[in-house]
Structures are given as structure tokens and as C-alpha cells.
Amino acid sequence: MLEGLPLTARAANAGKMKIGIVGSGRVGGALGGVWVKAGHEVMFSSRHLEHDKTLAARLGANARGGTPREAAAFGEVLMISVPYGSLPAVGKDLAALIKGKVVIDTCNPFVSRDGDIAAWARQKGAGLASAELLPGARIVRAFNAIGAARMGAAHEDPGRIGMPIAGDDAQAIEVASRLIRDIGYEPVLIGGLAMGKYLMPGTPLSGEHTPEEIREIVATLN
Ligand SMILES: NC(=O)c1ccc[n+]([C@@H]2O[C@H](COP(=O)([O-])OP(=O)(O)OC[C@H]3O[C@@H](n4cnc5c(N)ncnc54)[C@H](OP(=O)(O)O)[C@@H]3O)[C@@H](O)[C@H]2O)c1
């Protein structure tokens, strides 16, 4: 029962984890920030190391900046949060490091931003497409269809907002669920990675919903 605890106490109770973040923009920055406040150790990375070091310095001793390779090696759990157009390059560069790791995938394909790869991913479904681009990773899709600006606020009212997630690996789902709860969301597994196609802006699941509302929406899908 960690719900009643302040954010800073939760990870200490649930087990501190090392989280490597690839893509330290709006989503990576916001979620990494609340994980640090919850007591986890976070390494931020992007293609601009100075940005990541500055971001980490603002967050204190549990945060650091590194290259994507360093973050992928550092994290027991990774979160990849880049524009979908960057995902093929990230998958190639980090191939050896992400194999077998739990990877939280926030990435959404938009044709207008990401080009042909997004058209392919939308056709295939974002969950299965990410699995193909990140071979061997134990992917859990999460945080895909809520605004980054609200991601740091769920802990203020823990458990009220549900977080729909999809994945095929039970252990990875368990680990991701714990991290999701640590920052105030209640994870709701909607199915395997094939269901990841519903975890995108513009689907009935997008926006903030209670866990119960998510279950009701999921029952209407397919
Ligand atoms: N914004 C939202 O509200 C929101 C909500 C849910 C999901 N999403 C999805 O989550 C993903 C991230 O969104 P965002 O809004 O955080 O984007 P963003 O603010 O543009 O941040 C993207 C990050 O990825 C880094 N990056 C890009 N290419 C990279 C590469 N090849 N290797 C390493 N790092 C790379 C960028 O840094 P450099 O360019 O310096 O490398 C930046 O730190 C997107 O797929 C988006 O659709 C967004």
C-alpha cells in the first residue's frame, strides 16, 4: 500500500531502480523528473549531451546525463521516448544493449513528422512496429496518449488516473507497472503488443481516464 506515501518515499519502499532514458524531451524530461523525485536513479540521454547534463544537474544526485549508449547500459529498465522517425536509428545503435531489457515505449508514429516509417507503423500497429524496430527488447507501450505537460502531476492524486499499457512479457509488464504506480498512475493492461495500436493519440483511449473508464473503453474495441 504505497498510495498514501509521499512521492519521495515510494521508490524507497518499492525498490529503487536504475532507469535509462533515451530521448530527454518533453516526455523523457517530465517522466524522468518524477522518477527521480520518487527515489529512482535516472540517466537522461539524447544526441545533445550538454542538454542532458544540465537537465540532470537540476534534479540532483539521483540524475545524470549520458549518451544513449551509456543510458542503455545504465538502465535496468529503459524508456525510449524519441520521435518515431528516430526509432530505426536508435534500434540499430543500441541493438546489443537493449536485447533482453525492459523497454517502456512512449513513441507514436505521425506521418507528418516521421514520414514513411510512420505510415508503415500505423498500418502494422505501433506496438508490433516498435517490437520490430527494437528486436529483443521486452517492450511495454505506455504513456503514449496523454499530454507530457500533465505527466508530472498524477502523483498528486495517486491511482485516480489510469495508464493503459500493452505488452507481451509478463515480467516486463510487472516492472513497468511498478514504475507507473510510483509516479501516481494506475496501470491497466489492455492486452499484448498487438493492442498497442490503440495506445496513440486520436484513439478512444487517448486522454486521461480513470482505470474503470479504461476497462470500459477496452471492452468496446475490436
Ligand atoms: N509530447 C507529448 O505530449 C507526448 C505524449 C505521449 C507520447 N509522445 C511521444 O513520445 C515521443 C517523444 O515525444 P516528446 O514530445 O518528448 O518529443 P521531443 O520533446 O521532441 O523529444 C524527443 C527527444 O528525443 C531525442 N532524440 C531524437 N532523435 C534521437 C536519436 N536518434 N537518438 C537519441 N535521442 C534522440 C531528442 O533530442 P535530440 O534531438 O537532441 O537528440 C529529444 O530529447 C514521441 O514519439 C511522441 O510522439 C509525446
The ligand as an SDF file (V2000), in Angstrom:
LIG
                    3D

 48 52  0  0  0  0  0  0  0  0999 V2000
    4.6640   15.4190  -26.1780 N   0  0  0  0  0  0  0  0  0  0  0  0
    3.6810   14.6610  -25.7280 C   0  0  0  0  0  0  0  0  0  0  0  0
    2.7260   15.1620  -25.0870 O   0  0  0  0  0  0  0  0  0  0  0  0
    3.7160   13.1700  -25.9710 C   0  0  0  0  0  0  0  0  0  0  0  0
    2.8600   12.3740  -25.2040 C   0  0  0  0  0  0  0  0  0  0  0  0
    2.9210   10.9840  -25.3520 C   0  0  0  0  0  0  0  0  0  0  0  0
    3.8060   10.4010  -26.2590 C   0  0  0  0  0  0  0  0  0  0  0  0
    4.6070   11.2090  -27.0340 N   0  0  0  0  0  0  0  0  0  0  0  0
    5.5290   10.5440  -27.9820 C   0  0  0  0  0  0  0  0  0  0  0  0
    6.7350   10.2930  -27.2660 O   0  0  0  0  0  0  0  0  0  0  0  0
    7.8870   10.5490  -28.1110 C   0  0  0  0  0  0  0  0  0  0  0  0
    8.6840   11.7250  -27.5360 C   0  0  0  0  0  0  0  0  0  0  0  0
    7.8550   12.8710  -27.5560 O   0  0  0  0  0  0  0  0  0  0  0  0
    8.3550   14.2780  -26.9760 P   0  0  0  0  0  0  0  0  0  0  0  0
    7.1890   15.1860  -27.0700 O   0  0  0  0  0  0  0  0  0  0  0  0
    9.0780   14.0970  -25.7090 O   0  0  0  0  0  0  0  0  0  0  0  0
    9.3920   14.6960  -28.1230 O   0  0  0  0  0  0  0  0  0  0  0  0
   10.5370   15.8100  -28.0290 P   0  0  0  0  0  0  0  0  0  0  0  0
   10.1910   16.8020  -26.9740 O   0  0  0  0  0  0  0  0  0  0  0  0
   10.7640   16.2510  -29.4290 O   0  0  0  0  0  0  0  0  0  0  0  0
   11.7930   14.9700  -27.5130 O   0  0  0  0  0  0  0  0  0  0  0  0
   12.3810   13.9710  -28.3000 C   0  0  0  0  0  0  0  0  0  0  0  0
   13.7130   13.5920  -27.6790 C   0  0  0  0  0  0  0  0  0  0  0  0
   14.2960   12.5640  -28.4480 O   0  0  0  0  0  0  0  0  0  0  0  0
   15.6730   12.9240  -28.7060 C   0  0  0  0  0  0  0  0  0  0  0  0
   16.0960   12.2320  -29.9180 N   0  0  0  0  0  0  0  0  0  0  0  0
   15.6280   12.3940  -31.1760 C   0  0  0  0  0  0  0  0  0  0  0  0
   16.2720   11.5690  -32.0060 N   0  0  0  0  0  0  0  0  0  0  0  0
   17.1490   10.8590  -31.2630 C   0  0  0  0  0  0  0  0  0  0  0  0
   18.1070    9.8390  -31.5560 C   0  0  0  0  0  0  0  0  0  0  0  0
   18.2800    9.3640  -32.7950 N   0  0  0  0  0  0  0  0  0  0  0  0
   18.8350    9.3190  -30.5320 N   0  0  0  0  0  0  0  0  0  0  0  0
   18.6700    9.7890  -29.2710 C   0  0  0  0  0  0  0  0  0  0  0  0
   17.7840   10.7510  -28.9360 N   0  0  0  0  0  0  0  0  0  0  0  0
   17.0360   11.2750  -29.9250 C   0  0  0  0  0  0  0  0  0  0  0  0
   15.6300   14.4390  -28.7780 C   0  0  0  0  0  0  0  0  0  0  0  0
   16.8670   15.0490  -28.5320 O   0  0  0  0  0  0  0  0  0  0  0  0
   17.9370   15.4130  -29.6730 P   0  0  0  0  0  0  0  0  0  0  0  0
   17.1550   15.8680  -30.8780 O   0  0  0  0  0  0  0  0  0  0  0  0
   18.7520   16.4640  -29.0040 O   0  0  0  0  0  0  0  0  0  0  0  0
   18.6810   14.1360  -29.8940 O   0  0  0  0  0  0  0  0  0  0  0  0
   14.6970   14.7480  -27.6160 C   0  0  0  0  0  0  0  0  0  0  0  0
   15.3990   14.6810  -26.3980 O   0  0  0  0  0  0  0  0  0  0  0  0
    7.3130   10.8490  -29.4960 C   0  0  0  0  0  0  0  0  0  0  0  0
    7.2930    9.6670  -30.2670 O   0  0  0  0  0  0  0  0  0  0  0  0
    5.9010   11.3610  -29.2040 C   0  0  0  0  0  0  0  0  0  0  0  0
    5.0270   11.1410  -30.2880 O   0  0  0  0  0  0  0  0  0  0  0  0
    4.5840   12.5700  -26.8890 C   0  0  0  0  0  0  0  0  0  0  0  0
  1  2  1  0
  2  3  2  0
  2  4  1  0
  4  5  1  0
  4 48  2  0
  5  6  2  0
  6  7  1  0
  7  8  2  0
  8  9  1  0
  8 48  1  0
  9 10  1  0
  9 46  1  0
 10 11  1  0
 11 12  1  0
 11 44  1  0
 12 13  1  0
 13 14  1  0
 14 15  2  0
 14 16  1  0
 14 17  1  0
 17 18  1  0
 18 19  2  0
 18 20  1  0
 18 21  1  0
 21 22  1  0
 22 23  1  0
 23 24  1  0
 23 42  1  0
 24 25  1  0
 25 26  1  0
 25 36  1  0
 26 27  1  0
 26 35  1  0
 27 28  2  0
 28 29  1  0
 29 30  1  0
 29 35  2  0
 30 31  1  0
 30 32  2  0
 32 33  1  0
 33 34  2  0
 34 35  1  0
 36 37  1  0
 36 42  1  0
 37 38  1  0
 38 39  2  0
 38 40  1  0
 38 41  1  0
 42 43  1  0
 44 45  1  0
 44 46  1  0
 46 47  1  0
M  CHG  2   8   1  16  -1
M  END
$$$$
